[in-house]
Amino acid sequence: MVAVATPLDPVASDTFHLLTTACATRVWSALTCPETAARYLHGLRLDSSWEPHAPLSFGLPGLPRSQGQVLCVRGPELLSYVLADGSGTATYLTWSIRPVSTGCVVRLHVHETHATGSDTDLEEAWLPVVEALRLVLATEDQPAPG
């Protein structure tokens, strides 16, 4: 069972952005591919069918996996899911992808229930994720050598 916030829970939230030359379908693929997700999500592998309300499991290789749930899927423009770590904290992640003339703007909206830290803590956790995703997309957009 996934933790659900009540109105009295302290919630920390923030939004992070990146601009990439990748097309929306390439970004979508990076968000939903377990192997690619591990490259930008601190090594966490996400496994799901990516259907609305589908279960989602996540974790590091060789360690017990935690559970979550897919909340909304509108590929390739919106993906929302919740991750529960067993401590009572739930992290709601919503990725939005908007095509622009030079590629896409990708936004990550993060809402964490039972928050005990500050917005700075969210930045320290999620800015590296967004930067790593940008690098993954930039690397995979390059033509193969030769």
Secondary structure, 3 states (H helix, E strand, C coil): CCCCCCCCCCEEEEEEEEEECCCHHHHHHHHHCHHHHHHHCCCCEEEECCCCCCEEEEECCCCCCEEEEEEEEECCCEEEEEEECCCCCEEEEEEEEEEECCEEEEEEEEEEECCCCCHHHHHHHHHHHHHHHHHHHHHHHCCCCC
